[in-house]
């Protein structure tokens, strides 16, 4: 799990489900994101969606859930990965979310949310009119509550219809991609236990979804798929075992991890989970022994080098972390997250050669890496140590803007604009940041 993101975790606010703003804690991890993309790609292909534009996001939430958002974005809860029994359950959920995207449900949901908000506003206006007409506060409350209840009922009925359609599409996609329905049926049974208690802000989430028994009936009444891609299913399940072990090691207490992955289990996932648990428990010698053994057995696996680099870096050995992070980046050259770990180690090493190499590595990062606040913080450090204070201030403006700190973003944007050449790309961006922060005077 990427250290930088566990510390500087990205926070997004967006409306889902009941048109209520929810704060999501997103966790970045290259290995898990790539696994989810491996699951999702054939589903998108069969649905006629652009796989080049799809993106997956990992949500730190212990409930079994996933959802789609505009722009081909799919969000997956860590709870789904931790509580599923195999990769087929995850594939089934992703097939369902692909059904939402392919059916245009996401766009229509946002449109209906706008309609619902307008209905709510109308109810409030009617309530005010009732008071003005001498109807008293009871009449006003009745008008508003009536509007809210009507809005929720209509919206819930709409969502149930869309959920049914997404299930139908998911069944079709699973058939086309060579999957059976065992994962779909199994995850529905897990959802049944959530159905009894899960609420969202006082509005029953499950009012907007068909009952689990209805969804199970749909699945079980389907004829068996004509083709099963056993090789792919085996690969999906093996990949799932590994990413679930990684999540356990990072997100759960070590006692729980060791109960699930005891020392008697010599499988790769179990060794991976125990090594991470030892590291998080402060048993660094044991963690280093474990990760070195994994590297010896799997010398071309970038994620074990990444873990070694993380352990070394976080135990104050940044200079030693450069080599494993460099190996991880070389094995996975298209990964910005791997390269950020290397850059962070070079910066913390603190010597002139490390600073020069860090600058070179930062310049080579793709534009997509600019979404990571840590990248801008590292740029600020490199610029500052190189005497480019105007660029350091600009980078800090970008860092705070990406982290959602508008006041600090505006402060550093103002500082940068005093020294940046007019018309330069950095000056243009600094001015944009200042305007977006509402801070230009």
ZABADO-700693 format. One line per 4 residues: number of its first residue (from 0); their letters; for each residue x, y, z of N, C-alpha, C. Coordinates in steps of 0.1 Angstrom, whole numbers, plus 5000, padded with zeros to 4 digits. Example, Ala and Ser with C-alpha at 12.3 -4.5 7.8 and 13.67 -1.06 7.14 Angstrom:
0 = AS = 5132 4943 5078 5123 4955 5078 5132 4967 5078; 5128 4978 5071 5137 4989 5071 5129 5000 5079
//
This chain:
0 = XXXX = 5009 4988 5000 5000 5000 5000 5009 5012 5000; 5006 5022 4992 5015 5033 4990 5015 5042 5003; 5027 5044 5009 5028 5051 5021 5023 5065 5019; 5026 5072 5008 5023 5086 5006 5008 5088 5007
4 = XXXX = 5000 5079 5002 4986 5081 5001 4980 5077 5014; 4985 5068 5022 4980 5065 5035 4982 5077 5044; 4992 5085 5042 4994 5097 5050 4987 5109 5044; 4987 5110 5031 4981 5122 5025 4968 5118 5018
8 = XXXX = 4961 5109 5024 4949 5103 5017 4940 5113 5010; 4937 5110 4998 4928 5120 4990 4914 5119 4995; 4908 5130 4996 4894 5130 5001 4885 5137 4990; 4875 5130 4986 4866 5135 4976 4852 5136 4982
12 = XXXX = 4844 5145 4978 4830 5146 4981 4822 5145 4968; 4813 5135 4968 4803 5135 4956 4791 5128 4961; 4780 5131 4953 4767 5126 4957 4765 5112 4951; 4760 5103 4959 4757 5090 4955 4745 5085 4962
16 = XXXX = 4737 5076 4955 4726 5069 4962 4715 5078 4964; 4715 5085 4976 4703 5093 4980 4705 5108 4978; 4714 5111 4969 4716 5126 4966 4722 5133 4978; 4727 5125 4987 4733 5131 4999 4749 5131 4997
20 = XXXX = 4755 5142 5000 4769 5143 4999 4776 5133 5009; 4785 5125 5004 4793 5116 5012 4807 5118 5010; 4815 5118 5021 4829 5119 5020 4836 5106 5019; 4844 5104 5009 4850 5092 5006 4865 5093 5008
24 = XXXX = 4870 5083 5016 4885 5082 5018 4891 5073 5008; 4898 5078 4998 4903 5070 4987 4918 5066 4990; 4921 5053 4988 4934 5048 4990 4940 5044 4976; 4952 5048 4974 4959 5044 4962 4968 5032 4964
28 = XXXX = 4967 5022 4955 4976 5011 4955 4977 5005 4941; 4989 5006 4935 4991 5001 4922 4986 4987 4919; 4990 4978 4928 4987 4964 4926 4972 4961 4926; 4965 4967 4936 4951 4964 4937 4943 4971 4925
32 = XXXX = 4947 4983 4922 4941 4990 4911 4943 4982 4898; 4954 4977 4895 4957 4969 4883 4949 4956 4883; 4947 4950 4895 4939 4938 4896 4924 4941 4892; 4919 4952 4897 4905 4956 4894 4904 4959 4879
36 = XXXX = 4914 4965 4873 4913 4968 4859 4914 4955 4851; 4921 4945 4856 4921 4932 4849 4907 4926 4849; 4901 4927 4860 4887 4922 4861 4877 4930 4852; 4879 4943 4852 4870 4952 4845 4871 4952 4830
40 = XXXX = 4883 4951 4825 4886 4953 4811 4877 4944 4802; 4876 4931 4803 4867 4923 4794 4852 4927 4795; 4848 4931 4807 4834 4935 4809 4832 4948 4801; 4841 4958 4802 4839 4970 4794 4840 4967 4779
44 = XXXX = 4848 4958 4775 4849 4955 4761 4836 4949 4756; 4831 4940 4763 4818 4934 4759 4806 4943 4759; 4807 4953 4768 4797 4963 4769 4798 4975 4759; 4809 4974 4751 4812 4985 4741 4816 4998 4747
48 = XXXX = 4823 4997 4759 4828 5009 4765 4843 5011 4762; 4848 5023 4763 4862 5026 4760 4871 5023 4772; 4878 5012 4771 4887 5007 4782 4898 5017 4784; 4902 5025 4774 4913 5035 4776 4909 5046 4786
52 = XXXX = 4896 5048 4787 4891 5060 4796 4886 5055 4810; 4886 5042 4812 4881 5037 4825 4891 5040 4836; 4886 5041 4848 4894 5043 4860 4887 5037 4872; 4896 5031 4880 4891 5024 4892 4896 5032 4904
56 = XXXX = 4888 5032 4915 4892 5039 4927 4889 5030 4939; 4898 5029 4948 4897 5021 4960 4892 5030 4972; 4880 5026 4978 4874 5034 4988 4877 5027 5002; 4883 5034 5011 4885 5028 5024 4872 5028 5032
60 = XXXX = 4865 5017 5031 4852 5015 5037 4849 5000 5039; 4845 4996 5051 4844 4982 5054 4832 4975 5049; 4822 4983 5043 4810 4977 5039 4812 4970 5025; 4803 4961 5021 4804 4954 5008 4796 4963 4999
64 = XXXX = 4804 4970 4990 4797 4980 4981 4807 4984 4970; 4801 4988 4959 4808 4995 4948 4798 5004 4941; 4803 5013 4934 4794 5022 4926 4801 5028 4915; 4794 5033 4905 4800 5039 4893 4796 5054 4894
68 = XXXX = 4804 5062 4887 4802 5077 4886 4805 5081 4872; 4801 5093 4869 4803 5098 4856 4817 5098 4851; 4819 5096 4838 4833 5096 4833 4840 5083 4834; 4832 5072 4834 4837 5058 4834 4846 5055 4846
72 = XXXX = 4841 5061 4857 4848 5058 4870 4841 5048 4878; 4848 5038 4883 4842 5027 4892 4849 5028 4905; 4841 5029 4916 4846 5029 4930 4844 5016 4937; 4854 5010 4943 4852 4997 4950 4856 4998 4964
76 = XXXX = 4848 4994 4973 4851 4995 4988 4861 4984 4991; 4870 4987 5000 4879 4977 5006 4871 4966 5012; 4859 4969 5018 4851 4959 5024 4847 4948 5015; 4844 4951 5002 4840 4941 4992 4852 4932 4990
80 = XXXX = 4864 4937 4989 4876 4928 4986 4879 4920 4998; 4877 4925 5010 4881 4918 5022 4871 4907 5026; 4858 4909 5022 4847 4900 5026 4843 4890 5015; 4847 4893 5003 4844 4883 4993 4852 4871 4995
84 = XXXX = 4848 4860 4990 4855 4847 4991 4864 4844 4979; 4861 4850 4968 4869 4847 4956 4868 4859 4946; 4875 4858 4935 4875 4869 4925 4862 4869 4918; 4854 4858 4917 4842 4858 4910 4831 4867 4916
88 = XXXX = 4832 4868 4929 4822 4877 4936 4825 4892 4932; 4838 4895 4931 4842 4909 4927 4838 4911 4913; 4841 4902 4904 4838 4903 4890 4823 4905 4888; 4815 4898 4896 4800 4900 4894 4796 4914 4898
92 = XXXX = 4802 4919 4909 4798 4933 4913 4803 4943 4902; 4814 4941 4897 4819 4950 4886 4811 4949 4873; 4806 4937 4871 4797 4935 4859 4784 4943 4861; 4779 4943 4874 4767 4951 4877 4770 4966 4875
96 = XXXX = 4781 4971 4880 4784 4985 4878 4787 4988 4864; 4792 4979 4856 4794 4981 4842 4780 4983 4835; 4771 4975 4840 4757 4976 4835 4751 4990 4837; 4754 4996 4849 4749 5009 4851 4755 5019 4841
100 = XXXX = 4768 5018 4839 4775 5027 4829 4770 5025 4815; 4769 5013 4811 4765 5010 4797 4750 5014 4795; 4742 5013 4805 4728 5017 4804 4725 5032 4805; 4736 5040 4807 4734 5054 4809 4727 5058 4822
104 = XXXX = 4728 5049 4832 4721 5052 4844 4727 5063 4852; 4741 5064 4851 4748 5074 4859 4744 5088 4855; 4744 5090 4842 4740 5104 4837 4725 5107 4841; 4716 5097 4839 4702 5099 4842 4700 5101 4857
108 = XXXX = 4709 5094 4865 4708 5096 4880 4711 5110 4884; 4721 5116 4878 4725 5130 4881 4713 5139 4877; 4707 5136 4865 4696 5145 4860 4685 5144 4870; 4681 5131 4874 4670 5129 4884 4673 5136 4897
112 = XXXX = 4686 5136 4901 4689 5142 4914 4686 5157 4913; 4689 5163 4901 4686 5177 4899 4671 5180 4900; 4664 5171 4893 4649 5172 4894 4644 5171 4908; 4650 5161 4916 4646 5159 4929 4649 5172 4938
116 = XXXX = 4660 5178 4935 4664 5190 4943 4654 5201 4940; 4650 5202 4927 4640 5212 4923 4626 5209 4930; 4623 5197 4931 4610 5193 4937 4611 5197 4952; 4622 5194 4958 4624 5198 4972 4623 5213 4974
120 = XXXX = 4629 5221 4965 4628 5235 4966 4613 5240 4964; 4606 5233 4955 4592 5237 4953 4584 5234 4965; 4587 5223 4972 4580 5220 4985 4582 5231 4995; 4595 5235 4996 4598 5246 5006 4590 5259 5002
124 = XXXX = 4589 5262 4989 4582 5274 4985 4567 5273 4989; 4562 5260 4987 4548 5258 4990 4546 5259 5005; 4556 5255 5013 4555 5256 5027 4554 5270 5032; 4563 5278 5025 4563 5293 5029 4550 5299 5025
128 = XXXX = 4544 5295 5013 4532 5301 5009 4521 5297 5018; 4521 5285 5024 4511 5281 5034 4511 5290 5046; 4523 5293 5051 4524 5302 5062 4519 5316 5059; 4522 5321 5047 4518 5334 5043 4503 5334 5042
132 = XXXX = 4497 5323 5039 4482 5323 5037 4475 5320 5050; 4482 5320 5061 4476 5318 5074 4475 5303 5078; 4481 5295 5071 4480 5280 5074 4488 5276 5086; 4497 5284 5091 4505 5281 5103 4517 5272 5099
136 = XXXX = 4525 5269 5109 4537 5261 5107 4534 5247 5104; 4523 5241 5110 4520 5227 5107 4517 5225 5092; 4511 5234 5086 4508 5233 5072 4521 5234 5064; 4530 5243 5068 4543 5244 5061 4551 5231 5062
140 = XXXX = 4552 5226 5075 4559 5213 5077 4553 5202 5068; 4540 5201 5068 4533 5191 5060 4536 5192 5045; 4537 5204 5040 4540 5206 5026 4554 5202 5023; 4564 5205 5032 4578 5202 5030 4579 5187 5031
144 = XXXX = 4574 5180 5042 4576 5166 5043 4569 5158 5032; 4557 5163 5028 4551 5157 5017 4559 5157 5004; 4566 5168 5002 4575 5169 4990 4587 5160 4992; 4592 5159 5004 4604 5150 5006 4600 5136 5004
148 = XXXX = 4589 5131 5010 4585 5117 5009 4582 5114 4995; 4575 5123 4987 4572 5120 4973 4585 5119 4965; 4595 5128 4968 4607 5128 4961 4615 5115 4964; 4615 5110 4976 4622 5098 4980 4615 5086 4973
152 = XXXX = 4602 5086 4973 4595 5074 4967 4598 5073 4952; 4597 5085 4945 4599 5085 4931 4613 5081 4928; 4623 5087 4935 4637 5084 4933 4640 5069 4936; 4634 5064 4946 4637 5050 4950 4631 5040 4939
156 = XXXX = 4620 5043 4934 4614 5035 4924 4622 5035 4911; 4627 5047 4908 4636 5049 4896 4649 5040 4898; 4655 5041 4910 4667 5034 4913 4665 5019 4912; 4653 5014 4917 4650 5000 4917 4650 4995 4902
160 = XXXX = 4644 5003 4894 4643 4999 4880 4657 4998 4873; 4665 5008 4877 4679 5008 4871 4687 4997 4877; 4685 4993 4889 4692 4982 4895 4689 4969 4888; 4676 4967 4886 4671 4955 4878 4678 4955 4865
164 = XXXX = 4678 4966 4858 4684 4966 4844 4699 4963 4845; 4706 4968 4855 4720 4966 4857 4723 4951 4859; 4714 4945 4867 4715 4930 4870 4714 4922 4857; 4704 4926 4849 4702 4919 4836 4714 4921 4827
168 = XXXX = 4720 4933 4827 4732 4935 4818 4743 4927 4824; 4745 4926 4837 4756 4919 4843 4755 4904 4840; 4743 4898 4840 4742 4884 4836 4747 4882 4822; 4743 4891 4813 4747 4890 4799 4762 4891 4798
172 = XXXX = 4768 4901 4805 4782 4903 4804 4790 4891 4809; 4785 4885 4820 4792 4874 4826 4792 4862 4816; 4781 4860 4809 4780 4850 4799 4790 4852 4788; 4790 4865 4783 4799 4868 4772 4814 4867 4776
176 = XXXX = 4817 4869 4788 4832 4868 4792 4836 4855 4798; 4827 4845 4797 4830 4831 4801 4830 4829 4816; 4821 4836 4823 4820 4834 4837 4806 4827 4840; 4806 4820 4851 4793 4814 4856 4787 4824 4865
180 = XXXX = 4776 4820 4872 4769 4829 4880 4771 4827 4895; 4781 4818 4898 4784 4815 4912 4788 4827 4920; 4796 4835 4915 4800 4847 4922 4789 4857 4925; 4780 4858 4915 4769 4867 4916 4759 4862 4927
184 = XXXX = 4757 4849 4927 4748 4844 4938 4754 4845 4951; 4767 4843 4952 4774 4843 4965 4774 4857 4971; 4777 4867 4963 4778 4881 4968 4764 4885 4972; 4753 4881 4965 4740 4884 4968 4737 4879 4983
188 = XXXX = 4741 4867 4986 4739 4862 4999 4746 4870 5010; 4758 4875 5007 4765 4884 5016 4757 4897 5018; 4752 4902 5007 4744 4915 5008 4732 4913 5016; 4726 4901 5016 4714 4899 5024 4715 4902 5038
192 = XXXX = 4727 4900 5044 4730 4903 5058 4730 4918 5060; 4735 4925 5050 4736 4940 5051 4722 4946 5049; 4714 4939 5042 4701 4945 5038 4692 4948 5051; 4695 4941 5061 4686 4943 5073 4690 4955 5081
196 = XXXX = 4702 4960 5080 4706 4971 5089 4712 4983 5082; 4716 4982 5070 4723 4993 5064 4713 5005 5060; 4717 5017 5065 4709 5029 5061 4719 5039 5056; 4713 5049 5049 4721 5060 5045 4714 5073 5049
200 = XXXX = 4719 5079 5059 4713 5092 5064 4699 5091 5068; 4694 5079 5073 4681 5078 5077 4672 5073 5066; 4677 5072 5053 4669 5068 5042 4674 5054 5038; 4665 5044 5039 4670 5030 5037 4676 5028 5023
204 = XXXX = 4689 5025 5023 4696 5022 5010 4689 5012 5002; 4683 5002 5009 4678 4991 5002 4664 4994 4997; 4658 5005 5000 4646 5009 4993 4649 5012 4978; 4661 5016 4975 4665 5019 4962 4670 5007 4954
208 = XXXX = 4671 4996 4960 4676 4984 4954 4665 4973 4955; 4664 4964 4945 4655 4953 4946 4659 4944 4957; 4650 4938 4964 4653 4928 4975 4662 4918 4970; 4671 4913 4978 4681 4903 4974 4674 4890 4969
212 = XXXX = 4663 4886 4975 4656 4874 4970 4652 4876 4956; 4648 4888 4952 4644 4890 4938 4656 4889 4929; 4667 4894 4933 4679 4894 4925 4685 4880 4924; 4684 4873 4935 4688 4859 4934 4680 4851 4925
216 = XXXX = 4667 4853 4925 4658 4846 4916 4661 4849 4901; 4665 4861 4898 4669 4865 4885 4681 4856 4880; 4690 4855 4889 4703 4848 4886 4700 4833 4884; 4693 4828 4894 4692 4813 4894 4682 4808 4883
220 = XXXX = 4674 4817 4878 4665 4813 4867 4672 4814 4853; 4684 4819 4853 4691 4820 4840 4697 4806 4836; 4696 4803 4823 4703 4791 4818 4718 4792 4820; 4725 4781 4822 4739 4780 4825 4746 4786 4813
224 = XXXX = 4757 4793 4814 4765 4798 4803 4770 4787 4794; 4770 4790 4781 4775 4779 4772 4790 4778 4772; 4797 4788 4776 4812 4787 4776 4817 4792 4790; 4826 4785 4796 4833 4789 4808 4848 4790 4805
228 = XXXX = 4853 4802 4808 4867 4804 4806 4875 4800 4819; 4877 4788 4821 4883 4783 4833 4897 4789 4836; 4905 4791 4825 4918 4796 4827 4918 4810 4833; 4909 4818 4827 4908 4832 4832 4902 4832 4846
232 = XXXX = 4892 4824 4849 4886 4824 4863 4897 4820 4873; 4906 4810 4870 4916 4806 4879 4926 4818 4881; 4929 4825 4870 4938 4837 4872 4932 4848 4880; 4919 4850 4878 4912 4860 4886 4911 4857 4901
236 = XXXX = 4909 4844 4904 4908 4840 4918 4922 4840 4924; 4933 4837 4917 4946 4837 4923 4950 4852 4926; 4947 4861 4917 4950 4875 4918 4942 4880 4930; 4929 4876 4932 4921 4880 4943 4927 4876 4956
240 = XXXX = 4932 4863 4957 4937 4858 4970 4949 4867 4974; 4957 4872 4964 4968 4880 4967 4964 4894 4972; 4955 4901 4965 4952 4915 4969 4944 4915 4982; 4936 4904 4984 4929 4904 4997 4939 4902 5009
244 = XXXX = 4949 4894 5007 4959 4892 5017 4966 4906 5020; 4969 4913 5009 4976 4926 5011 4967 4936 5019; 4954 4936 5015 4945 4945 5023 4944 4941 5037; 4943 4928 5040 4943 4923 5054 4955 4928 5061
248 = XXXX = 4967 4927 5055 4979 4931 5062 4979 4945 5065; 4974 4954 5056 4975 4968 5058 4964 4974 5066; 4952 4968 5065 4940 4975 5071 4935 4969 5084; 4939 4957 5087 4933 4950 5098 4944 4948 5109
252 = XXXX = 4939 4947 5122 4949 4944 5133 4957 4931 5130; 4970 4931 5133 4978 4920 5130 4973 4907 5136; 4966 4908 5147 4960 4895 5153 4950 4889 5144; 4941 4898 5138 4931 4893 5128 4938 4887 5116
256 = XXXX = 4949 4894 5111 4956 4890 5099 4962 4876 5102; 4968 4874 5113 4975 4862 5116 4965 4850 5119; 4953 4854 5123 4943 4843 5124 4939 4838 5111; 4938 4847 5101 4934 4843 5088 4946 4837 5080
260 = XXXX = 4958 4841 5083 4970 4836 5076 4980 4831 5086; 4978 4820 5092 4987 4815 5102 5000 4810 5096; 5010 4809 5105 5023 4805 5101 5024 4792 5094; 5014 4783 5096 5014 4770 5089 5010 4772 5074
264 = XXXX = 5005 4783 5070 5001 4785 5056 5013 4791 5049; 5019 4783 5040 5031 4788 5033 5028 4793 5019; 5015 4797 5016 5012 4802 5003 5017 4816 5001; 5019 4821 4989 5023 4834 4986 5014 4845 4993
268 = XXXX = 5001 4844 4992 4993 4854 4998 4995 4854 5014; 4996 4843 5020 4998 4842 5034 5011 4848 5038; 5022 4845 5031 5035 4851 5034 5035 4866 5032; 5028 4871 5022 5026 4885 5019 5019 4892 5031
272 = XXXX = 5008 4886 5035 5000 4892 5046 5008 4893 5059; 5015 4882 5062 5023 4881 5075 5034 4891 5075; 5041 4893 5063 5052 4902 5062 5047 4917 5064; 5036 4920 5058 5030 4933 5060 5025 4935 5075
276 = XXXX = 5019 4925 5081 5015 4926 5095 5027 4928 5104; 5038 4921 5101 5050 4923 5109 5055 4938 5108; 5055 4943 5096 5060 4956 5094 5051 4966 5101; 5038 4965 5100 5029 4974 5107 5029 4973 5122
280 = XXXX = 5033 4961 5127 5034 4959 5141 5047 4964 5147; 5056 4969 5139 5069 4973 5143 5080 4962 5145; 5077 4950 5140 5086 4939 5140 5094 4940 5126; 5103 4950 5126 5109 4953 5113 5119 4942 5108
284 = XXXX = 5126 4936 5118 5136 4926 5114 5128 4914 5107; 5117 4910 5114 5109 4899 5108 5103 4903 5095; 5099 4916 5093 5093 4920 5081 5104 4920 5070; 5116 4924 5073 5126 4924 5063 5130 4910 5059
288 = XXXX = 5130 4901 5068 5133 4887 5065 5122 4882 5056; 5109 4885 5059 5098 4880 5050 5099 4886 5036; 5101 4899 5035 5101 4905 5022 5113 4901 5013; 5125 4899 5020 5136 4894 5013 5134 4880 5008
292 = XXXX = 5127 4872 5015 5124 4858 5011 5115 4858 4999; 5105 4867 4999 5096 4868 4988 5103 4873 4975; 5112 4882 4977 5120 4887 4965 5129 4876 4960; 5135 4868 4969 5143 4857 4964 5135 4847 4956
296 = XXXX = 5123 4844 4960 5114 4834 4954 5108 4840 4941; 5106 4853 4941 5099 4860 4930 5107 4872 4926; 5118 4871 4920 5127 4882 4917 5122 4892 4907; 5112 4889 4900 5106 4898 4890 5093 4904 4894
300 = XXXX = 5090 4904 4906 5077 4909 4911 5080 4923 4917; 5074 4934 4910 5077 4947 4914 5071 4951 4928; 5060 4944 4932 5053 4948 4944 5061 4944 4956; 5069 4934 4956 5077 4930 4967 5089 4940 4969
304 = XXXX = 5095 4944 4958 5105 4955 4959 5099 4968 4964; 5087 4971 4960 5080 4983 4965 5078 4982 4980; 5074 4970 4985 5072 4968 4999 5085 4970 5007; 5095 4964 5001 5109 4965 5008 5113 4980 5009
308 = XXXX = 5111 4987 4998 5114 5002 4998 5106 5009 5008; 5093 5006 5010 5085 5012 5019 5090 5010 5034; 5093 4997 5036 5098 4994 5050 5110 5001 5053; 5120 5001 5044 5133 5008 5046 5130 5023 5048
312 = XXXX = 5122 5029 5039 5120 5044 5040 5113 5048 5053; 5104 5040 5057 5096 5044 5069 5104 5040 5082; 5115 5033 5081 5123 5031 5093 5136 5039 5093; 5135 5050 5085 5146 5060 5085 5158 5056 5076
316 = XXXX = 5156 5047 5067 5167 5043 5058 5164 5047 5044; 5162 5059 5041 5158 5064 5028 5169 5061 5018; 5182 5062 5021 5192 5059 5012 5192 5044 5007; 5189 5035 5017 5187 5021 5013 5175 5018 5005
320 = XXXX = 5165 5027 5007 5152 5024 5000 5153 5027 4985; 5163 5035 4981 5164 5039 4967 5165 5027 4958; 5174 5017 4962 5176 5006 4953 5163 4998 4951; 5156 4993 4961 5144 4985 4958 5133 4993 4951
324 = XXXX = 5131 5006 4955 5122 5014 4948 5126 5016 4933; 5139 5017 4930 5143 5018 4917 5141 5006 4909; 5142 4994 4915 5140 4981 4909 5125 4980 4906; 5116 4984 4915 5102 4983 4913 5098 4992 4901
328 = XXXX = 5103 5004 4901 5100 5013 4890 5105 5008 4876; 5116 5001 4876 5122 4996 4864 5113 4984 4859; 5108 4976 4869 5100 4965 4865 5086 4969 4861; 5081 4981 4865 5068 4986 4862 5070 5000 4857
332 = XXXX = 5076 5002 4846 5079 5016 4842 5068 5025 4839; 5056 5020 4837 5044 5029 4834 5037 5032 4846; 5042 5030 4858 5035 5032 4871 5040 5045 4877; 5032 5056 4877 5037 5068 4885 5039 5066 4900
336 = XXXX = 5030 5057 4905 5031 5055 4920 5045 5049 4924; 5049 5039 4916 5062 5033 4919 5073 5044 4918; 5073 5052 4908 5083 5062 4906 5083 5073 4917; 5071 5076 4922 5070 5085 4933 5077 5080 4945
340 = XXXX = 5076 5067 4948 5083 5062 4959 5098 5063 4958; 5103 5061 4945 5117 5063 4942 5121 5078 4945; 5113 5087 4939 5116 5101 4940 5117 5106 4955; 5107 5101 4963 5107 5104 4977 5119 5100 4984
344 = XXXX = 5124 5088 4981 5136 5083 4987 5148 5091 4983; 5149 5095 4970 5160 5103 4966 5160 5116 4973; 5149 5122 4974 5148 5136 4981 5152 5134 4995; 5147 5124 5002 5150 5123 5016 5165 5119 5018
348 = XXXX = 5171 5113 5008 5185 5109 5009 5194 5122 5011; 5190 5132 5004 5195 5146 5007 5208 5150 5001; 5214 5141 4993 5227 5145 4987 5224 5151 4973; 5235 5157 4967 5233 5164 4954 5230 5155 4943
352 = XXXX = 5236 5143 4943 5233 5133 4932 5218 5129 4933; 5213 5127 4945 5200 5123 4947 5190 5134 4943; 5193 5146 4945 5185 5157 4941 5184 5159 4926; 5196 5157 4920 5196 5157 4905 5188 5146 4899
356 = XXXX = 5189 5134 4904 5181 5123 4899 5166 5125 4902; 5163 5130 4914 5149 5133 4917 5143 5143 4907; 5151 5153 4904 5146 5163 4894 5143 5156 4881; 5152 5148 4877 5150 5141 4864 5138 5132 4864
360 = XXXX = 5136 5125 4875 5125 5115 4876 5112 5123 4877; 5112 5135 4883 5099 5143 4884 5096 5148 4870; 5106 5152 4862 5103 5157 4849 5098 5146 4840; 5101 5133 4843 5097 5122 4834 5083 5117 4838
364 = XXXX = 5077 5122 4849 5064 5117 4853 5053 5121 4843; 5043 5112 4840 5032 5116 4831 5023 5126 4837; 5016 5133 4829 5007 5144 4834 4997 5138 4845; 4993 5126 4843 4983 5120 4853 4989 5120 4867
368 = XXXX = 5002 5120 4869 5008 5121 4882 5005 5134 4889; 5001 5144 4882 4999 5157 4888 4986 5157 4897; 4978 5146 4896 4967 5145 4905 4971 5141 4919; 4983 5137 4921 4988 5132 4934 4994 5144 4942
372 = XXXX = 4988 5148 4953 4994 5160 4960 5009 5158 4964; 5013 5145 4967 5026 5143 4971 5036 5147 4960; 5033 5145 4947 5041 5149 4936 5045 5164 4937; 5035 5172 4940 5037 5186 4940 5045 5190 4953
376 = XXXX = 5043 5183 4964 5052 5186 4976 5066 5182 4973; 5069 5171 4966 5082 5167 4962 5088 5178 4953; 5080 5182 4943 5085 5193 4934 5089 5205 4942; 5081 5209 4952 5084 5221 4960 5097 5219 4967
380 = XXXX = 5100 5207 4973 5113 5205 4980 5124 5206 4970; 5123 5200 4958 5134 5200 4949 5137 5214 4944; 5126 5221 4940 5128 5235 4936 5134 5243 4947; 5129 5242 4959 5134 5250 4970 5149 5247 4972
384 = XXXX = 5153 5235 4972 5167 5231 4975 5176 5236 4963; 5170 5238 4951 5178 5242 4939 5178 5257 4938; 5171 5265 4948 5171 5279 4948 5161 5285 4939; 5151 5277 4933 5141 5282 4925 5128 5285 4934
388 = XXXX = 5129 5296 4942 5118 5298 4952 5105 5301 4946; 5105 5308 4934 5092 5311 4927 5085 5298 4923; 5093 5288 4918 5087 5275 4914 5083 5267 4926; 5091 5268 4937 5087 5261 4949 5074 5266 4955
392 = XXXX = 5072 5279 4954 5059 5285 4959 5048 5280 4950; 5050 5280 4936 5040 5276 4927 5036 5261 4930; 5047 5253 4932 5044 5238 4935 5036 5237 4948; 5039 5245 4958 5031 5244 4970 5017 5249 4968
396 = XXXX = 5015 5258 4959 5001 5262 4955 4993 5251 4949; 5000 5243 4940 4994 5232 4934 4992 5221 4944; 5001 5219 4953 5000 5209 4964 4987 5211 4972; 4986 5224 4977 4974 5227 4985 4961 5227 4978
400 = XXXX = 4962 5230 4965 4949 5230 4957 4945 5215 4955; 4955 5206 4953 4951 5192 4951 4947 5186 4964; 4952 5191 4975 4948 5186 4988 4935 5192 4994; 4930 5202 4986 4917 5208 4990 4918 5219 5000
404 = XXXX = 4931 5225 5002 4933 5236 5011 4933 5249 5004; 4922 5255 5001 4920 5266 4992 4928 5278 4998; 4927 5281 5011 4934 5292 5017 4949 5292 5015; 4955 5281 5018 4970 5279 5016 4973 5280 5001
408 = XXXX = 4965 5274 4993 4967 5274 4978 4968 5288 4973; 4958 5297 4978 4958 5311 4974 4970 5318 4979; 4974 5315 4991 4986 5322 4997 4999 5319 4989; 5001 5307 4985 5013 5304 4978 5012 5308 4963
412 = XXXX = 5000 5308 4958 4998 5313 4944 5002 5328 4943; 4998 5336 4953 5001 5350 4954 5016 5352 4954; 5023 5344 4963 5037 5345 4965 5044 5342 4951; 5040 5331 4945 5046 5327 4932 5044 5338 4921
416 = XXXX = 5032 5344 4921 5029 5353 4910 5038 5366 4911; 5043 5369 4923 5052 5381 4925 5065 5379 4918; 5069 5366 4916 5082 5364 4910 5082 5356 4897; 5071 5350 4893 5071 5342 4881 5070 5352 4869
420 = XXXX = 5076 5348 4858 5075 5356 4846 5061 5357 4841; 5056 5368 4837 5042 5369 4832 5041 5361 4819; 5030 5354 4818 5027 5346 4807 5033 5332 4807; 5042 5329 4817 5047 5315 4818 5036 5306 4822
424 = XXXX = 5038 5293 4818 5028 5283 4822 5025 5282 4837; 5036 5283 4845 5034 5283 4859 5026 5295 4864; 5029 5307 4858 5021 5319 4862 5006 5318 4858; 5004 5312 4847 4990 5310 4842 4983 5301 4852
428 = XXXX = 4989 5290 4856 4983 5280 4865 4981 5286 4879; 4991 5294 4883 4990 5300 4897 4979 5310 4897; 4976 5317 4886 4965 5326 4885 4952 5319 4886; 4951 5307 4879 4939 5299 4879 4936 5294 4893
432 = XXXX = 4947 5290 4900 4945 5285 4914 4940 5296 4922; 4945 5308 4921 4941 5319 4929 4926 5323 4926; 4922 5323 4913 4909 5326 4910 4899 5315 4915; 4903 5302 4914 4895 5291 4918 4893 5292 4933
436 = XXXX = 4903 5297 4940 4902 5298 4955 4895 5310 4959; 4891 5319 4949 4884 5331 4953 4892 5341 4960; 4906 5340 4957 4915 5348 4965 4921 5359 4957; 4918 5362 4945 4924 5373 4937 4918 5386 4941
440 = X = 4927 5396 4945 4923 5409 4949 4927 5419 4939
//
